[in-house]
Amino acid sequence: MSFRMPTNFGRSGAQEGALDLLGHEILAEKAAALGRAGQRVEETLAKLREGGDGEHRNRLLKEAAAAVHGYFIQRELCGLRKHDAVIREYDIPRAVLARLGAS
């Protein structure tokens, strides 16, 4: 599907303004999605730190790894490629990073 501006925008300034509004909406949604993903990381890591044994811990690790993976993807979609500071800030355990393939 292609996107075409309405024909009633006769001036290029109006077209640019409409595109700026669309770009602003897209950036706002990216930021909101990044915030929601970060909140999910915080929640899953808090549950993991509360603890658990055996199978329960494995489930918590899996949930935390999925949340961190989603957060990393959302960051990359926003143009943020380096995750070192985030790993330190959230204090993401090595066990979670290992599930993502980090060494």
N, C-alpha and C positions, 0 to 999 in steps of 0.2 A: 504494500500500500504506500502510495506516495503522498506527500503533504504539499498542498498548493494554497497559497494565500488567496483570500477572497478578492475578487476583481474590483470591489468598491474602494480599495485602497489605491487611490490614484497617485499619490505622492510617494516617493521613495522614503521620505522621513517617517510617514505613517507605517510603512512596511517595517522599517527598522525598529520603530517603537513597539510594534506588535511582536516582533521577534525577540526584542529585549525582554518583554513581559513573559514570553514563553520560556526564554532562557532562565529568567529569574525564578519562575515556578519550578523548573527542572532542578535548579541548584537547591532550592528550598526543600524539595522532596528528597534529594540526595542527602542533605544534611540531617533531615528528620530520620531517614532510614539508618544513617550512621549512628545517630543517637540511640535509636531503638536497639540496634545490634550491640552497641556498647553496654546498654542496660542489661541485655540478656547475658552477656559475658560476665558482668558483675554478679548477677543472680546465680548463674550456674557455678561460678568459682566459689561463691559463698557457701553454697550447698556442699561442694566438694570439700571445702576446708572444715565444715562441721563434722565431716567424717562418715565413716561407714566401713563395713568389712566385706571382704569377698565379693560376691556377686553385686551387692549394692554399690560398692566402690567402683566396680567396672562400669556399671550403668551411669554413675555420676561422671566418671572420666569420659565416657562416650558422649554424654550430653554437653559437657564442658568443651570437648574437642569440636563438636559440631557448632557450638556457639562461637568459639574463637575462629574457626574456619570461615563461618559466615561473616564475621566482623572483618577479618582480613580481606575477604573478597569485596565487601562494601567499601573499605578504605581504598583498595586499588581502583575501584570504579570512580572514586572521588579524586584519583590522581596521586594518592599517598602510597608510595611503594615500599618504604622502609618501615619495618615493624618493631625494630629494636626498642625504641622508646616506649612503645605500647606494651611490649612484653614486660619491661621493667615496671611501668606504671601500674599495670593490673597484677603484677607479680604472678604471671602465668607459670604454673609448675612445669617442670621438664616432662613429666608423665603425659601431660596434655599436649605439649609440643611434639613429643615423640609420636603420638598418634596422628599428627599432621605430617609426619615425615621429616621433621627437623632433627638435626643431629646435635 
